[in-house]
Amino acid sequence: MKPLENRVALVTGGTRNVGKGIATGLGEAGATVYVTGRSITDRDVAPITKAGGLGVAMTCDHEIDEEVRAVFTQIKRKEGKLDLLVNNAWGGYQRLRDRKKYAGFKWKNPFWQQPVELWDEMNNVGVRSNYIASVFATDLMLSQKSGLIVNISFYASCRYYGNVVYGVTKAAVDKMTMDMAVELKKHKIACVSLYPGYINNKKKGPNPKKETPIFVGRAVAALAADDSVIKKTGQILVAAELAREYGFTDVDGTQPEPYDDL
């Protein structure tokens, strides 16, 4: 029996990169994984099922609360529970992905030269979206007196990473994790922040500080399978450090080193 068989998970923004890797890693562990995306199709979740779980695509724009509510209503109706929420949805890279539309945008420009819209782009889908999804997820988890919320964050919370808004966003995610954990602990629901490292989708050969998205997924799966995960609630965790604790590896059999220091 796989460690997450009969477990139900939701990964927000899981159609690409880290989100897709997390969903696939949960599939490896046997979970039923709901995945949201603004233009998601069954093809996007096929790797989850192929890996050994069950992938379910859910169209959702995380800037629209009613669409988010509908996702959780569907999960409650079909599954009757939710064991894991991974808050991965992120709106902060759209200017990097669409250079034609956002010509002239530079990630490392000082804050007074950045478009003020960048604040809302990162905080609406990156902080607020995490909060809203966590509200709906907790409503499901309270009745079962168990659950895990994983907020995907990054070292920019701790030190400067070339963009003021980015740092503020990640710091907000970590603070939200810490405070949610205080309120959730008595209900036996854990809440943690998780830092991926340097993500390389086409990792070839050992590299001490490169990780594939699936490696991050294996970190989440290991946490979800840990019956004592409540002991980690409120903490900032690093995927590479969890690999050493739980004994999992990346797709090439290596255990990458942490990308930075906390």
C-alpha positions in Angstrom: 0.0 0.0 0.0 1.3 3.4 -0.9 1.8 5.9 1.9 -0.9 8.4 0.7 -3.4 5.9 -0.7 -6.9 7.0 0.3 -5.7 10.5 1.0 -7.2 13.5 -0.7 -5.0 16.5 -1.6 -5.5 19.8 -3.4 -2.6 21.6 -5.1 -3.4 25.1 -6.2 -1.7 26.4 -9.4 -0.4 23.0 -10.3 -0.2 23.0 -14.0 3.5 23.9 -14.3 6.9 23.9 -12.6 6.9 23.4 -8.8 3.1 23.0 -8.6 3.1 20.2 -11.3 6.0 18.5 -9.6 4.2 18.6 -6.2 1.1 17.1 -7.7 3.1 14.4 -9.4 5.0 13.6 -6.3 1.8 13.2 -4.4 0.6 10.9 -7.2 3.7 8.7 -6.7 2.6 8.3 -3.1 -0.9 7.1 -4.2 -2.9 10.2 -3.4 -6.0 11.5 -5.1 -4.8 15.0 -6.2 -7.1 17.8 -7.2 -5.2 20.5 -9.1 -6.4 24.0 -10.0 -5.4 26.2 -12.9 -7.0 28.9 -14.9 -6.8 26.9 -18.2 -6.3 23.3 -16.8 -7.2 20.2 -18.8 -7.2 16.5 -18.0 -3.9 16.3 -19.9 -2.3 18.4 -17.2 -3.2 15.9 -14.5 -2.4 12.8 -16.5 1.1 12.5 -15.0 -0.4 12.2 -11.5 -2.5 9.2 -12.5 0.5 7.7 -14.4 2.6 8.0 -11.3 0.2 5.9 -9.3 -2.4 8.3 -7.9 -5.5 9.9 -9.3 -5.3 13.4 -10.9 -8.4 15.6 -11.0 -8.4 18.9 -13.0 -10.3 21.9 -11.6 -10.6 25.1 -13.5 -10.1 28.0 -11.1 -8.9 31.6 -11.1 -7.6 32.2 -7.5 -8.4 35.9 -7.8 -12.1 35.0 -7.8 -13.3 33.8 -4.4 -16.4 32.1 -5.7 -14.4 30.0 -8.1 -12.2 28.9 -5.2 -15.3 28.2 -3.1 -16.6 26.0 -5.9 -13.5 23.9 -5.9 -13.8 23.0 -2.2 -17.6 22.4 -2.6 -16.8 19.9 -5.3 -14.1 18.2 -3.2 -16.5 18.0 -0.2 -19.3 16.5 -2.4 -17.1 14.0 -4.2 -14.7 13.0 -1.4 -16.2 14.1 1.8 -12.8 15.2 3.2 -9.6 16.9 2.4 -6.3 15.7 4.0 -3.8 18.1 2.4 -3.8 21.6 0.9 -0.7 22.9 -0.9 -0.9 26.6 -1.5 1.2 27.0 -4.6 -0.8 29.4 -6.8 1.4 32.4 -7.7 0.8 35.5 -9.9 4.2 37.1 -9.5 5.9 35.7 -12.7 3.4 36.8 -15.4 5.6 39.7 -16.4 8.6 37.4 -16.9 6.5 34.9 -18.8 5.0 37.4 -21.2 7.8 39.6 -22.3 5.9 40.8 -25.3 3.0 42.2 -23.3 5.3 43.5 -20.5 8.2 44.9 -22.5 10.7 46.7 -20.4 9.9 44.9 -17.2 13.0 44.1 -15.2 12.8 41.9 -12.1 15.7 43.6 -10.4 14.6 47.2 -10.9 14.5 49.2 -7.6 11.0 49.4 -6.1 10.4 53.0 -7.2 10.9 52.0 -10.8 8.7 49.0 -10.6 5.1 49.1 -11.8 2.8 49.6 -8.8 0.6 46.8 -10.2 3.3 44.3 -9.2 2.2 44.6 -5.6 -1.3 43.3 -6.3 -0.1 40.7 -8.8 2.2 39.1 -6.2 0.0 39.6 -3.1 -3.4 38.8 -4.6 -2.3 35.4 -6.0 0.5 34.5 -3.6 -0.7 35.7 -0.2 -4.4 36.5 -0.3 -5.1 33.4 -2.4 -3.4 31.2 0.2 -5.5 32.8 2.9 -8.8 32.2 1.1 -7.9 28.6 0.2 -6.9 27.9 3.8 -10.2 29.2 5.1 -12.1 26.8 2.9 -9.7 23.9 3.5 -9.9 24.3 7.3 -13.7 24.2 7.2 -13.3 20.7 5.7 -10.5 19.6 8.0 -12.1 20.6 11.3 -14.7 17.9 11.2 -12.0 15.2 10.7 -9.7 16.7 13.3 -6.7 16.3 11.1 -5.0 17.8 8.1 -2.0 19.6 6.7 -1.6 22.9 5.0 1.7 23.5 3.1 2.4 27.1 1.9 5.1 27.2 -0.8 7.5 30.1 0.1 11.1 30.9 -0.5 14.3 32.3 1.1 13.3 35.8 -0.1 11.4 35.9 3.1 14.7 35.9 5.0 16.9 38.0 2.8 16.9 40.3 -0.3 16.4 38.4 -3.6 16.4 41.3 -6.1 12.9 42.5 -5.7 11.2 44.3 -2.7 7.7 43.1 -3.5 8.8 39.5 -3.8 10.5 39.6 -0.4 7.4 41.2 1.2 5.2 38.6 -0.3 7.2 35.6 0.9 7.6 37.1 4.4 3.8 37.5 4.5 3.4 33.9 3.6 5.7 32.8 6.4 4.1 35.0 9.0 0.7 33.7 7.9 1.9 30.1 8.3 3.2 30.8 11.8 0.0 32.5 13.0 -2.4 30.0 11.3 -0.4 27.2 13.0 -1.2 28.7 16.5 -4.9 28.7 15.8 -5.0 25.3 14.1 -2.8 23.3 16.4 -5.6 22.5 19.0 -7.6 21.1 16.1 -4.7 18.8 15.1 -4.2 20.6 11.8 -0.6 21.3 10.9 0.5 24.3 8.8 4.0 24.8 7.5 6.0 26.8 5.0 8.1 24.9 2.5 11.1 26.3 0.6 12.1 24.6 -2.7 15.7 25.2 -3.9 17.0 26.0 -7.4 14.5 24.3 -9.6 15.7 22.8 -12.9 13.1 20.9 -14.9 15.7 19.3 -17.1 18.2 18.2 -14.5 20.9 16.1 -16.0 23.5 14.5 -13.8 24.3 15.2 -10.2 24.3 18.9 -9.2 24.5 19.6 -5.4 22.1 22.6 -5.6 19.6 21.7 -8.3 16.2 20.2 -7.7 13.5 19.0 -10.0 9.9 19.9 -9.2 9.1 16.3 -8.4 11.7 16.4 -5.6 9.7 19.1 -4.0 6.6 16.9 -4.4 8.3 14.1 -2.6 9.0 16.5 0.2 5.4 17.3 0.5 4.4 13.6 0.3 6.8 12.8 3.1 5.3 15.4 5.3 1.8 14.3 4.5 2.7 10.7 5.3 4.2 11.6 8.7 1.8 10.9 11.5 3.7 13.2 13.7 3.7 16.2 11.3 1.9 18.3 13.9 5.3 18.6 15.7 6.5 20.7 12.7 3.5 23.0 12.7 4.4 26.7 12.3 7.9 25.9 11.0 9.8 27.0 7.9 11.0 23.8 6.2 13.4 23.2 3.4 12.9 20.5 0.8 16.5 19.4 0.8 16.7 19.1 4.5 13.5 17.0 4.6 15.2 14.7 2.1 17.8 13.9 4.6 15.3 13.5 7.4 12.9 11.2 5.5 15.3 9.5 3.2 13.9 10.4 -0.2 15.9 11.4 -3.3 15.5 13.4 -6.5 14.7 11.7 -9.8 18.4 11.1 -10.4 18.9 9.4 -7.0 20.7 12.3 -5.4 19.8 14.4 -2.3 20.4 18.1 -3.3 21.9 20.5 -0.8 19.9 23.4 0.6 20.0 26.3 -1.8 20.6 28.9 0.9 20.7 29.3 4.7 17.7 30.3 6.7 
